[in-house]
Each structure stands twice: as C-alpha cells, then as structure tokens.
C-alpha cells in the first residue's frame, strides 16, 4: 500500500506596509512644513491633535516619538511637542540624528543587543509549530531575511521591533557575505527549541566579518 505524498502550496510573503504611526509621523511632518511652523512653535495638545486626526492617543504618541528620533520635534513634559530647528544640510537625510557620527561597529553592536531581546521573545512563543517555520524542509534555516522576518513575527510588535527597524536602516545589506551562517543556524534552532538564552547568544555574533 503506497502512501499518498502530501503536497504543500507555497504562499507569497506578506507585503510590508508602513505602520499607521509611521504614516502619521509623515503627515505631521508635512503639516509642520505646510503651516510654516518655526523652531520653538508648539503643536496642538495631544488630546486635541489625536481627535482632529482621528487616531488614538497611543498611536499619536508613537508618531511623535518617531519624529523626535528624526530630530523634527522635542516632546517636552507640560509643553507638548515643540518644533526643532532643521538639521544640517550636510547631514545624511536618510540617517536619523540619533545615528549620525556612529561607526558601523557601534551600530552593529547596538542592533545585536536589540535582536537578542527579540530572539528571546520569539523563543518564548507558545506555539512550537510556528517556531518550526524558521527551518526549511531540510531542517536548516533559509536566508537571513526570511528567518529574521519570522523571528519578528513571533516576538510581536513593540519598541524593540521599532529600534530594529531604525538600526537595520543604517547597516549594510544583510546578505550571505555579512551574516554568519553558523550563527544563523544557532539562532533558528534555539528559537525552535524555546531556548531564549541560546537565541540571544547567537545574535551577539550574528554579523560576522
């Protein structure tokens, strides 16, 4: 008696859409420019601004934090969000002020620390079948981008995920010449096993040079 071979249907990767707070941050930045607000001017109070924009206070707060990281506003206790002077034209417009002047090694070390926290969260996910998705059909992890995308989904959204986005934007492209294959396998197998300490340790030296 022959067993029927089960067929699996591959599904396309989920599209990455901008988060609502990121869209809101861009909208507020455009508002600042359109209104000609000067350094020192204050935005409307958060409660009023959230109501006018039709978003929650939590979403607005995250958008203001994003603008603060970009150096567009400063959120002052009791005063709300205050417009800051424009950054130097010599600065890289794609690099947030927080990362200006940081060398590649420092950024990589910071991201490894953030990734360790996310890896711990992924290893703690209660559904082992979802953790197994980090491995390919041959029991080995697929490319770094796919593995890390799945780790991020397992860990869930939050501040660490936002910091990972920020730091990854300042790093070289993550291809096989940069990411340590050995550490990638260690990371994937540790998450599958639910071992948060081992997963975090793998992240410490993930970017081998």
Secondary structure, DSSP 8 states (H G I E B T S, - for coil): -------------------HHHHHHHHHHHHHHHTT--TT-B---HHHHHHHHT--HHHHHHHHHHHHHTTSEEEETTTEEEE-----TTS-TTS-GGGTT--HHHHHHHHHHHHHHHHHHHHT-S-HHHHGGGB-TTSSB--HHHHHHHHHHHH-SSHHHHHHHHHHTTS----TTTB-HHHHHHHHHHHHHT-HHHHHHHHHT-B--
